[in-house]
Amino acid sequence: MLAIVCPDQAALAHGAPDAWLPDPGFRSRMAWFAVVAGEAPDELEAWLATAAASPDTSVARSALVAVGLAAWSEVVRQCDITTEEHLEHRQPQHRSANPAYLAVGAPPTGAVTAAALAGVLNLEQAVVLARSSDRVRPGWVTNLVDGTDPLPQLLVADGSRLNPAARDSLGQLTVEGREPVVWDAVLRMLHQDRAVSSVIVLPPSRDVVAAVERCGLKLDVVAVDSPGALASAVSLLRQALGRESSVGGPEWRLVTAPTGGRLSYSSVKAGERVSTGTVLAHLKTERVQVEITAPHSGTVDTWLAQHGDQVAAGQPILRMGPG
């Protein structure tokens, strides 16, 4: 069994996953998520830097969910399947059967990302919920930074409703209600009760990877903190979906829409060879224009959506061939 693990906002204390920002597909999706979150789409670095340093948790939460979903979208795209196809086993008629993988999120924010992976929320809904969740349930989780007092004993002694849930490598302690979610226990349960043997950790992964090592579990862990980890993550996902990866990779690949909008072709023609990062088309939304770029070098084979069409997020729009 494969588990996709989504970290909580405290993971941003280690810094934003800057290694992803030069990736055209990731950057395009992040620009759209920035618009959804009310941020400037052309200032992604500033958004992530603010999220890592600001005491405003709504900024950190929306940024973390956006980063996780953008990275996961790249895994799905590289796996050469559509968004709808990888969620087929999540539909109501299949939920009683054994799923291909489990989406697990650290509360509260990682749970929002996991809900989107499971198909409970669409990508935009997840970003909006993360942005507004502190207004819905203010103070539902508290983080104490660099505390030196014996807080667990103090909480128990005065009959507090709070309990310690986790302490990360920077000394930040997370306290929750009467039934806190303790990551070490969750990981052990997944391994023992759900037979999880492999884990894909969405960025930033440091705290989750440390918890796996601390538990001493024999898991195949792939931390998707950079595009360099995509091949390993794709291999795990394809195996979970019952698709063995070929040695040379797929001969044909689909280019999918990173978001919904009106499609317009660029100047590239069918049969033309393009390099990685070449602008293939644009998507015009109500507020921003998003570039669709070539995920790899190859040949423009067949357009699967017409110029001027209104397309949905995850919809295949172009088939690319080798070259």
C-alpha positions in Angstrom: 0.0 0.0 0.0 1.2 3.5 -0.9 0.5 6.5 1.4 0.7 10.1 0.2 1.6 12.2 3.2 0.8 15.9 3.4 2.8 17.9 6.0 1.3 20.7 8.2 2.2 24.4 8.1 5.0 24.0 10.7 7.0 22.3 7.9 7.4 25.8 6.3 9.6 26.8 9.3 12.4 25.0 7.5 12.0 27.2 4.5 10.0 27.2 1.3 10.8 24.5 -1.4 12.7 26.9 -3.6 14.0 24.0 -5.8 10.6 23.7 -7.4 10.2 27.3 -8.5 12.3 27.1 -11.7 10.0 24.2 -12.9 7.6 25.7 -15.5 4.7 23.4 -14.7 5.0 23.9 -11.0 5.3 27.7 -11.4 2.3 27.9 -13.7 0.1 26.0 -11.2 1.4 28.1 -8.3 0.6 31.3 -10.2 -3.0 30.2 -10.5 -3.2 29.1 -6.8 -1.8 32.5 -5.9 -4.7 34.2 -7.7 -7.1 31.9 -5.8 -5.5 32.8 -2.5 -5.6 36.5 -3.2 -1.8 36.8 -3.7 0.2 38.3 -6.6 0.8 35.5 -9.2 4.0 37.2 -10.4 5.5 37.3 -6.9 5.7 33.7 -5.9 9.0 34.0 -4.1 7.7 36.8 -1.9 4.5 34.8 -1.2 6.5 31.7 0.0 9.0 33.8 1.9 6.2 35.5 3.7 4.5 32.2 4.4 7.6 30.8 6.0 8.2 33.9 8.3 4.9 35.5 8.9 2.8 35.0 12.1 -0.3 35.2 9.9 -1.2 31.5 9.7 -3.7 32.0 6.8 -0.8 32.9 4.5 1.2 29.9 5.6 -1.7 27.5 5.3 -2.7 28.6 1.8 0.9 28.6 0.6 1.5 25.1 2.0 -1.6 23.6 0.4 -0.7 25.3 -2.9 2.9 23.9 -2.8 1.7 20.4 -2.0 -1.0 20.4 -4.7 1.3 21.9 -7.3 4.0 19.3 -6.6 1.4 16.5 -6.7 0.0 17.7 -10.0 3.5 17.3 -11.5 3.7 13.8 -10.2 0.3 13.0 -11.8 1.3 14.7 -15.0 4.6 12.8 -15.2 2.7 9.6 -14.5 0.9 10.2 -17.8 -2.6 10.0 -16.4 -5.4 12.6 -16.1 -6.6 14.1 -12.9 -9.9 12.4 -13.3 -8.3 9.0 -14.0 -6.1 9.0 -10.9 -9.2 9.8 -8.8 -11.4 7.0 -10.3 -10.9 4.7 -7.3 -12.1 7.5 -5.0 -15.6 7.6 -6.5 -18.5 6.5 -4.2 -18.9 3.1 -6.0 -15.3 2.2 -5.3 -14.8 3.5 -1.8 -15.7 0.2 -0.2 -13.0 -1.6 -2.1 -9.3 -1.4 -1.3 -8.0 2.0 -2.6 -4.8 2.2 -4.7 -3.3 4.6 -2.2 -4.1 6.5 1.0 -3.9 10.3 1.3 -2.8 11.2 4.9 -2.6 14.8 6.2 -1.1 16.3 9.3 -3.9 18.4 10.9 -5.0 21.0 10.4 -3.5 22.1 7.1 -2.2 18.9 5.7 -5.6 17.4 6.1 -6.9 20.0 3.6 -4.3 18.9 1.0 -5.1 15.2 1.6 -8.8 16.0 1.1 -8.0 17.4 -2.3 -5.9 14.4 -3.2 -8.8 12.1 -2.2 -11.2 14.0 -4.4 -13.3 15.4 -1.6 -12.3 19.0 -2.5 -11.2 20.3 -5.9 -7.8 22.1 -5.9 -9.2 25.6 -5.8 -11.5 24.8 -2.9 -8.6 23.4 -0.9 -6.6 26.6 -1.3 -9.6 28.8 -0.3 -10.4 26.6 2.7 -6.8 26.7 3.9 -6.8 30.5 3.5 -10.0 30.9 5.5 -9.9 28.1 8.0 -8.5 30.2 10.9 -11.6 32.4 10.6 -13.9 29.4 10.8 -12.2 27.7 13.7 -9.8 30.2 15.4 -7.3 28.7 17.7 -8.1 25.1 17.0 -4.4 24.3 16.9 -1.6 26.2 18.7 2.1 26.2 18.0 4.5 27.2 20.7 8.0 28.1 19.5 11.1 27.5 21.5 9.3 26.7 24.8 11.6 25.6 27.6 9.0 24.9 30.4 7.9 21.3 31.0 4.7 22.0 29.1 3.2 18.5 29.0 3.3 18.2 32.8 1.9 21.7 33.2 -1.0 21.0 30.9 -1.9 17.8 32.8 -1.5 19.4 36.2 -3.9 22.2 35.7 -6.6 20.1 33.9 -6.2 21.9 30.6 -8.1 20.7 27.5 -4.8 20.9 25.5 -2.4 18.1 25.0 1.0 18.0 23.3 0.8 16.5 19.8 4.3 16.9 18.2 7.6 18.7 18.6 9.5 19.4 15.4 13.2 19.6 14.9 13.2 23.4 15.4 11.8 23.1 18.9 8.2 24.1 17.9 5.6 22.3 20.0 2.1 21.7 18.6 -0.7 21.4 21.2 -4.3 20.2 20.3 -7.4 19.1 22.1 -8.2 16.0 24.1 -7.3 13.6 21.3 -4.2 15.0 19.6 -2.9 13.5 16.4 0.6 12.2 17.1 2.5 11.6 13.9 4.7 8.8 15.1 1.6 6.8 16.2 -0.1 7.5 12.8 2.9 6.3 10.9 3.1 3.1 12.9 -0.6 2.5 12.5 -0.3 2.9 8.7 2.5 0.5 8.6 1.0 -2.2 10.9 -2.7 -1.9 10.3 -2.9 -0.7 6.6 0.2 -2.5 5.3 1.7 0.7 4.0 5.2 -0.1 2.6 5.9 3.0 0.6 5.4 6.7 1.2 5.4 9.8 -1.0 5.9 12.9 1.2 4.8 16.2 -0.4 6.9 19.3 0.3 8.3 20.5 2.7 9.1 16.9 3.8 11.7 17.3 6.5 9.6 16.7 9.6 7.7 13.8 8.2 10.9 12.1 7.0 12.4 12.6 10.4 9.4 11.0 12.0 9.7 7.9 9.8 13.4 7.6 10.7 12.6 8.1 14.4 10.0 5.3 14.3 12.5 2.9 12.7 10.0 1.8 10.1 11.2 0.0 7.0 9.4 2.2 4.4 10.3 3.2 0.9 10.2 7.0 1.3 10.3 9.5 -1.6 10.3 13.2 -0.5 9.1 15.3 -3.4 11.1 18.4 -2.4 12.4 19.0 -5.9 11.7 18.0 -9.5 14.7 15.6 -9.2 12.4 13.3 -7.1 9.7 13.0 -9.6 10.9 9.9 -11.3 10.9 7.9 -8.0 7.5 9.3 -7.0 6.0 8.5 -10.4 7.3 4.9 -10.2 5.6 4.4 -6.8 2.3 5.9 -8.0 2.3 3.8 -11.2 2.9 0.7 -9.2 0.1 1.6 -6.8 -2.3 2.1 -9.8 -1.3 -1.2 -11.3 0.8 0.3 -14.1 4.3 -0.9 -14.2 6.7 1.7 -15.4 8.5 0.8 -18.7 12.3 1.1 -18.7 12.4 3.8 -21.3 9.3 5.6 -20.1 6.1 6.2 -22.2 6.5 6.9 -25.9 3.6 9.4 -25.8 2.6 11.8 -23.1 -0.4 14.0 -22.4 -0.2 17.7 -21.6 -3.1 18.6 -19.3 -4.6 22.0 -18.4 -3.2 23.2 -15.0 -6.5 25.1 -14.4 -9.7 25.9 -16.0 -9.9 28.6 -18.7 -10.2 29.5 -22.4 -7.5 27.8 -24.5 -5.4 29.6 -27.1 -2.6 28.0 -29.1 0.8 29.6 -29.3 2.7 29.7 -32.6 3.9 26.0 -32.4 2.6 23.7 -35.1 1.7 20.0 -35.2 4.8 18.0 -36.0 7.1 20.7 -34.7 9.9 19.6 -32.3 10.0 21.6 -29.1 12.3 21.7 -26.1 11.4 21.6 -22.4 9.8 24.9 -21.3 8.5 25.9 -24.7 5.2 27.8 -24.5 2.6 25.6 -26.2 -0.6 27.5 -25.3 -2.2 29.9 -22.9 -5.3 29.6 -20.6 -7.2 32.8 -20.1 -9.1 32.9 -16.8 -11.2 35.8 -15.4 -8.2 37.3 -13.6 -5.0 36.0 -15.2 -3.4 34.3 -18.2 -1.5 31.1 -17.5 1.2 29.6 -19.8 1.1 26.0 -20.7 4.7 24.8 -21.4 6.3 21.6 -22.7 7.1 19.3 -19.8 9.8 17.7 -21.8 11.4 17.8 -25.2 9.5 16.1 -28.0 7.2 16.5 -30.9 3.8 18.3 -30.9 1.6 15.5 -32.1 -2.2 16.0 -31.7 -4.2 18.8 -30.1 -7.0 17.2 -28.0 -8.8 20.5 -27.4 -9.5 23.2 -29.9 -8.3 26.8 -30.0 -10.9 28.9 -28.2 -12.3 25.9 -26.2 -13.2 26.4 -22.5 -11.3 23.6 -20.8 -11.4 22.2 -17.2 -8.5 21.7 -14.8 -6.8 18.4 -15.5 -8.3 18.1 -19.0 -5.9 16.6 -21.6 -5.2 19.3 -24.3 -2.3 18.0 -26.3 -0.5 14.7 -27.0 3.2 14.9 -27.4 5.4 12.3 -29.1 9.1 11.4 -28.8 11.6 13.5 -30.6 
